[in-house]
Amino acid sequence: MAEFQAKLEAILFQYGEPMPVKKLTGLLGVREDAFEEILSEWGAALAADPARGLALMRKEDKLQLVTKADFQSLTQKMIQEEFREELTPTSVETLAIAAYLGPLPKSTIDYIRGVNSSFTLRNLLVRGLVERKIGGGKSNVFHYSVSFDFLRHMGLSRVEELPEYEKYANLLKEFEL
C-alpha cells in the first residue's frame, strides 16, 4: 500500500492540477475500490502528520495535492500577489451562490441575484475562483461552481466544509427554480 501512496503522491505532485480519479486509477493500474482505500489511508496520514506540509483535496471526481491550511501564513504573500485587488460585494455574492448552490447555470445565478452576472462571472473566472463546465446536456450551457483555487484559498479540502453548507445548499432545491 505504501508503494501506491508514494506513486500517487509523485503523480499528483508532478501534475500540479486537479486530476480525475479515473485517470489516476488507470495510471496506477488499480481498481477504484482499492484506490479509495489507498486514498483514505493516505489522506488521513497526511492530515495527521504535523511533519507534513501537504494535504489531499478532493472535489467531485478530481484530486489535488495542496499545501496544508496550517501553513497559510507562509503562503499568504504569494496568494496576495494573485489576488491583489479585493473582491467587490457583487463578486462575493456571486461567489457565495456558486459555492453553496453550484454547479448551476448562469441563468439561475442571474435569477437569484436579480441582475445579469456575466461581467462578475468573467472576473471570477479570470481570478481562478470559479470554473465552468458544459452542463445540462446542452453544449451551449455552462454550469458554474467554485474552483480548487477557491477551496485552497479558503483553507478547505471540500466545498461541504463551508459554514452551514447543508442549510444553504438545499435552498435551491426547496424553491425549484
N, C-alpha and C positions, 0 to 999 in steps of 0.2 A: 504494500500500500504506500509506503514512503517513497518508493520509486515513482509511482504515478503522481503523487503530490509534487515531487520535485520536477517532473516533466510538465505538469500543469502550471506550476509556478514559472518555469522557464518560458513556456509558450505565452502565457498572459503578460509576462514582463516584456518579452520581445515585441509582442503585437501592440501593446500600449493603448489599445482602444477596446471598447466592449466587443466581446466575441460570442457568437451564438454557441449555445450548448451543443447543438447538433454537430457543428464543425469541430468542436473540441473532442467529442466522443469519437468522431471519425479519425482525427489525428492521433488520438491515444489508443485507438483500437479497442475500446471498452464499451460494454453495454450501458445503456442510460441508467438502469437501476444501480449498477455497480459504481457508475460515475457519481451518482447522487450521494452514495455512501462516502466515497473518497472526498467529495466536495464538502460534505457536512463535517467530517472529521478535520479536514484541513482548515476550513473556515473557523471552526471552534478553536483549533490550536493557535492560529494566527491571532485571534481575538484575545485569547487568554495569556499569551506570552508577552510580558512587558519589554522583553528584549527585541521584539519585532516591531518594525515601523510600518508594516504593511497590513492591509485588511482586504478581504474579499467582498466585492459588491455585486449584488445580483439585481437585475431589473428585467422582469418578464423572462425571456428565454436567453438573456445575454449575461455574461460575466466580465468583470474587470478587476484587475489588481490595482488597489489605490493606497494612498498614504492614510494611516490611521488618523482619525479625528483628533486624537490626543496631541498630535504634532502640528495642529493647525497654526499655532503661533509661529512655528518655524517656517511655514509656507505662506504666511499671511502677506508678506511683501510681494511675493510672486503673484499671488491671487489679486492683490490690489492693482498690480500692473495691468492685468487682464480686464479688470472692472474699474477703470479709472473714474468714470462718472457714476453717480448714484442712480439707482432706478427711480423713475418717476412714480407717483401714486398710480397712474394708469398702468404702468408696466407691472407693478407689484400686484395689482388687482388681476390682471390678465394671467400673470404667472401663478397666482393662487388658484384661479379657475383651472388652469392646465394641470396643476399639481394634484388638486383634490378630485377633479372630475374627469381628467384625461384618461385615455386618449379620446378626444372629441373634435368634431369638425368646427371650422371657423364660424359657420353659421350659428352654431349653438353658443359659442363664445360671444358672438355679436348679440344674440338674443338675450343672454344673461346680463351683459353689460349695457345693452340698450343703444350701442353705437358701433360703428364699423371699427374692427380691430386690426385691419390689415397692416397699418404702419407699426403698431405696437408689436404684433407678432413678428414682423420682419426684424425689428430691433432685437427682440429676444432671441430670434434665430441667429442673428449675427453675433450676439454675445455668447451663443452656445448654451443658453439656459433652457431652451425648448427644442424639441425635434419634431419633425413632421414626417408622416408616412402615409402612403396611399391607403385609404380606408374605405370601409363600407362596400367593397366590391366594385367600386367605380374608380376608374383611372384618373378622373379629374377632381376627386375629393380627397383632401388631405386631413388627417387627424393629428391633432397636436397633443403632446404630453411633455413633461419635464425631462430633461436630459441627464445623462450620467454626470455632466459637469455641475448641474444644479444640485444633485444629490451630494456630490463631493464637496461643493462649496458650503452646503448646509451641514456637513458632517453626518450625513445619513447614509445608511447602507441600502435602504429600501424606502420607497415613497410611503409605505404604510407606517413608517416611524414619525410622520408629520403629526403635530398635535391634533388631537381629536379627528384623526383621519376617517375613521369609520362613520362618524356622525355626518361629516360633510360629503364624503364620497357617495353616501346613499341619498343625498338631497335630490340629485338629478333624477334618480330612479323614481322617487316619490311624485315628482311633477311631470314625468314623462313628456319632455318637450317634443 
